[in-house]
Amino acid sequence: MDIVVFGAGGRAGRQAVAEARRRGHQVTAVVRDPARHRDMADARVVAGDVTDAADVARVATGHDAAISAAVDLTVPPLDFFTASSRALAAGLAKADVRRLVVVGLAPVLPGASGGALMDEPGFPQEYRPFYLGHAAGLAELRTCDLDWAYVAPAGDFDRDGTRTGRYRLAEHGDPASRISYADFAIALLDEIDAPRRHRGTASIAQA
């Protein structure tokens, strides 16, 4: 397939590009500044703004599916994730790209109690504005007509972890859980190649 990856310059985005190419897909890697990503020689690297629906449509036209791992820490999280979800919904629809897989955040998904993990007793709150931004972006996805999946690590990423080739679907969020970016990318691409979540969320843990 032809897959467009927004936020391809970050850790999750780079691994998504690598996993897609490993499977033989053609990839367009969307970044803010292509000059900073000349090492991504196995993908077509283009500039694009994930918060601009017209720009999303421009770079996504001709693709079969999209992945968004985009984040901009210079913008308030509520503003960024709301704008990006709206732009992806409108832009991908215009480009006739129906499948979208979004890299999500564990705190907005259900914890062991059934409520949002971020609201469980003892959960760290220093990044709550970031959690709420992600939650707002997910709420926007729920209103769109795309076939989307919101895929998050059950806890957090193991930034030094290596690829094992395995992962499992977790029953709920778990603050102690860790998964490598490379193994998480396998879960992302599985949701492109053989979708299991349609307009829904998934928590991913190390197998």
Helices and strands as residue ranges (DSSP letters): E 2-6, H 11-22, E 26-31, G 34-37, E 44-47, H 53-60, E 65-68, H 77-94, E 99-103, G 106-108, G 117-119, H 128-141, E 147-153, E 156-158, E 168-170, E 178-180, H 181-193, E 200-205
